[in-house]
């Protein structure tokens, strides 16, 4: 299965994450298919802390890639169409009896 997840980089005590599309069987920091953005949680004021290529993200979502919960949370902070971000699994109403 193909997943969209964070791959940690950066130095000790200075995390930096790449948003990558990867095979779920590969290690988290291993080989990936494509880099679709980055997240810098320690970015100083005035610098971009999150960048996502929404066109590539929607392409991979349409191909069946699943986002990790953390990536889904980060993507919600960016202005996105509702078709890209999946609805939470528990948000569906129960069927009427």
BABA-922880 format. One record per residue (C-alpha): residue number from 1; residue in one letter; z, y, x. Coordinates in pm, 1 decimal, always signed. Layout:
<recs>
+-----+--------+----------+----------+----------+
! num ! residu !        z !        y !        x !
+-----+--------+----------+----------+----------+
! NUM !      A !        Z !        Y !        X !
...
+-----+--------+----------+----------+----------+
</recs>
This chain:
<recs>
+-----+--------+----------+----------+----------+
! num ! residu !        z !        y !        x !
+-----+--------+----------+----------+----------+
!   1 !      X !     +0.0 !     +0.0 !     +0.0 !
!   2 !      X !    -74.2 !   +352.1 !   +118.4 !
!   3 !      X !   +215.2 !   +600.4 !   +114.3 !
!   4 !      X !   +257.5 !   +971.7 !   +178.8 !
!   5 !      X !   +575.3 !  +1022.6 !   +380.1 !
!   6 !      X !   +745.0 !  +1228.8 !   +649.6 !
!   7 !      X !   +706.7 !  +1136.2 !  +1016.4 !
!   8 !      X !   +974.1 !  +1293.9 !  +1235.6 !
!   9 !      X !   +882.1 !  +1476.8 !  +1550.1 !
!  10 !      X !  +1038.5 !  +1757.6 !  +1748.1 !
!  11 !      X !  +1316.3 !  +1756.3 !  +2001.4 !
!  12 !      X !  +1675.4 !  +1643.2 !  +1978.0 !
!  13 !      X !  +1866.7 !  +1857.9 !  +1725.4 !
!  14 !      X !  +1537.3 !  +2033.7 !  +1639.5 !
!  15 !      X !  +1361.4 !  +1827.3 !  +1370.6 !
!  16 !      X !   +999.1 !  +1878.5 !  +1271.0 !
!  17 !      X !   +823.2 !  +1658.7 !  +1018.5 !
!  18 !      X !   +456.0 !  +1583.7 !   +962.7 !
!  19 !      X !   +344.0 !  +1486.8 !   +613.1 !
!  20 !      X !   +128.4 !  +1183.6 !   +680.6 !
!  21 !      X !    -69.9 !   +929.0 !   +484.7 !
!  22 !      X !     +6.8 !   +585.1 !   +626.3 !
!  23 !      X !     +9.2 !   +215.9 !   +552.1 !
!  24 !      X !   +355.7 !   +126.1 !   +423.9 !
!  25 !      X !   +372.4 !   -168.0 !   +666.8 !
!  26 !      X !   +352.5 !    +60.9 !   +972.2 !
!  27 !      X !   +664.4 !   +215.6 !  +1130.9 !
!  28 !      X !   +764.2 !   +558.6 !   +999.4 !
!  29 !      X !   +672.5 !   +728.2 !  +1327.2 !
!  30 !      X !   +383.0 !   +494.2 !  +1401.3 !
!  31 !      X !    +10.7 !   +512.7 !  +1345.8 !
!  32 !      X !   -104.6 !   +703.1 !  +1037.5 !
!  33 !      X !   -431.9 !   +755.8 !   +852.1 !
!  34 !      X !   -425.1 !  +1133.6 !   +806.5 !
!  35 !      X !   -191.8 !  +1430.0 !   +851.2 !
!  36 !      X !   -182.4 !  +1637.5 !   +532.1 !
!  37 !      X !    +80.9 !  +1895.9 !   +622.9 !
!  38 !      X !   +409.1 !  +1970.9 !   +792.3 !
!  39 !      X !   +769.9 !  +2062.7 !   +713.9 !
!  40 !      X !   +991.6 !  +2256.3 !   +954.5 !
!  41 !      X !  +1347.6 !  +2267.6 !   +812.5 !
!  42 !      X !  +1470.3 !  +2490.3 !  +1097.5 !
!  43 !      X !  +1190.2 !  +2748.3 !  +1081.3 !
!  44 !      X !  +1313.9 !  +3100.8 !  +1159.0 !
!  45 !      X !  +1275.7 !  +3380.4 !   +905.1 !
!  46 !      X !   +918.9 !  +3495.9 !   +871.5 !
!  47 !      X !   +764.4 !  +3165.2 !   +983.1 !
!  48 !      X !   +603.7 !  +2913.8 !   +755.1 !
!  49 !      X !   +831.4 !  +2615.3 !   +695.7 !
!  50 !      X !   +608.1 !  +2406.0 !   +470.2 !
!  51 !      X !   +231.8 !  +2363.4 !   +458.9 !
!  52 !      X !    +50.7 !  +2108.1 !   +246.4 !
!  53 !      X !   -325.1 !  +2056.8 !   +219.0 !
!  54 !      X !   -327.2 !  +2018.4 !   -158.8 !
!  55 !      X !   -690.9 !  +1908.3 !   -173.3 !
!  56 !      X !   -623.6 !  +1616.4 !    +63.2 !
!  57 !      X !   -294.8 !  +1535.3 !   -110.2 !
!  58 !      X !   -466.4 !  +1510.5 !   -448.4 !
!  59 !      X !   -746.8 !  +1302.8 !   -292.9 !
!  60 !      X !   -499.6 !  +1045.8 !   -160.4 !
!  61 !      X !   -301.6 !  +1048.1 !   -486.5 !
!  62 !      X !   -625.0 !   +969.7 !   -671.7 !
!  63 !      X !   -687.6 !   +683.9 !   -427.2 !
!  64 !      X !   -351.5 !   +529.7 !   -528.7 !
!  65 !      X !   -118.0 !   +656.4 !   -255.4 !
!  66 !      X !   +247.7 !   +685.9 !   -353.7 !
!  67 !      X !   +463.3 !   +977.5 !   -238.5 !
!  68 !      X !   +809.4 !   +919.3 !    -98.5 !
!  69 !      X !  +1088.0 !  +1084.9 !   -302.0 !
!  70 !      X !  +1143.8 !  +1347.2 !    -30.2 !
!  71 !      X !   +775.3 !  +1436.8 !    -12.3 !
!  72 !      X !   +760.9 !  +1461.8 !   -393.0 !
!  73 !      X !  +1057.6 !  +1701.9 !   -386.1 !
!  74 !      X !   +894.9 !  +1916.6 !   -117.3 !
!  75 !      X !   +559.9 !  +1923.8 !   -294.8 !
!  76 !      X !   +728.5 !  +2050.5 !   -612.0 !
!  77 !      X !   +826.7 !  +2367.0 !   -423.3 !
!  78 !      X !   +457.8 !  +2444.3 !   -363.8 !
!  79 !      X !   +250.0 !  +2564.6 !   -658.0 !
!  80 !      X !    +64.8 !  +2250.5 !   -765.0 !
!  81 !      X !   -122.1 !  +2130.6 !  -1070.6 !
!  82 !      X !    +73.8 !  +1889.3 !  -1288.0 !
!  83 !      X !   -182.2 !  +1616.1 !  -1222.3 !
!  84 !      X !    -85.2 !  +1595.3 !   -852.9 !
!  85 !      X !   +293.5 !  +1559.7 !   -884.3 !
!  86 !      X !   +401.0 !  +1244.2 !  -1067.8 !
!  87 !      X !   +656.2 !  +1270.7 !  -1346.0 !
!  88 !      X !   +994.4 !  +1113.7 !  -1265.0 !
!  89 !      X !  +1016.4 !   +753.6 !  -1382.7 !
!  90 !      X !  +1323.4 !   +815.1 !  -1599.1 !
!  91 !      X !  +1173.5 !  +1122.1 !  -1773.3 !
!  92 !      X !   +962.0 !   +918.7 !  -2016.0 !
!  93 !      X !  +1112.6 !   +907.7 !  -2365.3 !
!  94 !      X !  +1220.6 !   +572.2 !  -2499.5 !
!  95 !      X !   +978.4 !   +415.7 !  -2747.4 !
!  96 !      X !  +1076.7 !   +451.3 !  -3112.8 !
!  97 !      X !  +1189.8 !   +135.8 !  -3290.4 !
+-----+--------+----------+----------+----------+
</recs>
